[in-house]
Amino acid sequence: MTSAETEWLTIPDLVEMLNLTPSRVRRLIDERQLLAARIDGVLKVPTLFLRDNAPLPELRGTATVLIDCGFTDEDATWWMLRPEESLGTTPIIALRAGRKAEVRRIAQALA
C-alpha cells in the first residue's frame, strides 16, 4: 500500500471528524493512540487507523511494541501500511481483522 492508495487525514480533518480540539488531536498522536507521518510537510493520519470516528484501540499497543523495537513513530506508521508477507496483508488490515497477537508477535521479531 502506498501513500497514494491510502486515505489520509490532516489535523484539521481529525478535529472536525472527532469533534476534538487541535491540541487534543496532537495529544492522541503524542500518546500513540494514533500514528502519523509527514507527507509534503503536513502531519497526516491514515483513515485506516480509525474506526467509528475514534482511534483504533489495538493501534496503541502495537505502536508501543514497534517503538520498543527501535522504530520512530513515522517508521511505525509506514510499517503498518506496507504488506507483510507473513501476514498475507498489511499489519493494519490484520489488526482491523482481529489478528492483534499475530501482528504484535511479528513486530516483536523485528527487534
C-alpha positions as CSV (number, residue, x, y, z in Angstrom):
1,M,0.0,0.0,0.0
2,T,1.4,3.4,-0.9
3,S,0.6,6.8,0.3
4,A,-1.3,7.3,-2.9
5,E,-3.6,4.3,-2.1
6,T,-4.1,5.4,1.5
7,E,-6.7,8.0,2.5
8,W,-5.0,10.5,4.9
9,L,-6.5,13.0,7.3
10,T,-4.8,16.2,8.5
11,I,-5.1,17.6,12.0
12,P,-7.9,19.9,10.9
13,D,-9.7,16.9,9.3
14,L,-9.4,15.0,12.6
15,V,-10.5,18.0,14.6
16,E,-13.7,18.0,12.6
17,M,-14.2,14.3,12.4
18,L,-13.5,13.5,16.1
19,N,-15.0,16.8,17.5
20,L,-11.8,17.5,19.4
21,T,-9.5,20.5,19.8
22,P,-6.3,20.6,17.7
23,S,-4.3,20.1,20.9
24,R,-6.3,17.0,21.9
25,V,-5.7,15.5,18.4
26,R,-2.0,16.2,18.8
27,R,-2.0,14.6,22.2
28,L,-3.6,11.4,20.7
29,I,-0.7,11.3,18.3
30,D,1.9,12.1,21.0
31,E,0.4,9.3,23.2
32,R,0.5,7.0,20.1
33,Q,-3.2,6.4,20.2
34,L,-2.9,7.5,16.6
35,L,0.2,7.3,14.4
36,A,1.0,9.9,11.8
37,A,3.5,10.6,9.0
38,R,4.6,13.8,7.4
39,I,3.5,14.0,3.8
40,D,4.7,17.0,1.8
41,G,5.5,18.6,5.2
42,V,2.0,18.1,6.6
43,L,1.3,15.7,9.5
44,K,-1.3,13.2,8.4
45,V,-3.0,10.1,9.9
46,P,-4.3,7.2,7.7
47,T,-8.0,6.7,7.9
48,L,-7.4,3.0,8.5
49,F,-6.1,4.0,12.0
50,L,-9.7,5.0,12.9
51,R,-12.9,3.0,13.5
52,D,-16.2,4.5,14.3
53,N,-14.7,8.0,14.4
54,A,-12.2,7.1,17.1
55,P,-8.6,5.8,17.2
56,L,-8.4,2.0,16.6
57,P,-8.0,0.6,20.1
58,E,-5.4,-2.0,19.0
59,L,-3.1,0.6,17.5
60,R,-1.6,2.0,20.6
61,G,-0.2,-1.3,22.0
62,T,1.1,-2.3,18.6
63,A,2.8,1.2,18.2
64,T,4.4,0.7,21.6
65,V,5.8,-2.7,20.5
66,L,7.3,-1.1,17.4
67,I,8.7,1.9,19.3
68,D,10.3,-0.5,21.8
69,C,11.9,-2.3,18.8
70,G,13.6,1.0,17.7
71,F,11.0,2.3,15.2
72,T,10.3,6.0,15.1
73,D,6.6,7.0,15.1
74,E,6.8,7.7,11.4
75,D,8.6,4.4,10.7
76,A,5.8,2.6,12.6
77,T,3.2,4.3,10.6
78,W,4.7,3.2,7.3
79,W,5.3,-0.4,8.6
80,M,1.6,-0.7,9.5
81,L,0.7,0.3,5.9
82,R,3.1,-2.0,4.0
83,P,2.3,-5.5,3.0
84,E,3.8,-8.0,5.5
85,E,4.5,-11.3,3.8
86,S,4.0,-13.4,6.9
87,L,0.5,-11.9,7.5
88,G,-0.6,-12.0,3.8
89,T,-1.7,-8.4,4.1
90,T,-0.7,-5.2,5.8
91,P,-0.4,-5.1,9.5
92,I,-3.2,-2.5,9.9
93,I,-5.6,-4.7,7.9
94,A,-4.7,-7.7,10.1
95,L,-5.2,-5.6,13.2
96,R,-8.6,-4.4,12.0
97,A,-9.5,-8.1,11.3
98,G,-8.8,-9.0,15.0
99,R,-5.3,-10.5,14.5
100,K,-3.7,-8.3,17.2
101,A,-1.5,-11.0,18.8
102,E,-0.1,-12.2,15.4
103,V,0.7,-8.6,14.4
104,R,2.4,-7.8,17.7
105,R,4.4,-11.1,17.6
106,I,5.7,-10.2,14.1
107,A,6.5,-6.6,15.3
108,Q,8.5,-8.0,18.3
109,A,10.5,-10.2,16.0
110,L,11.8,-7.1,14.2
111,A,13.9,-6.1,17.3
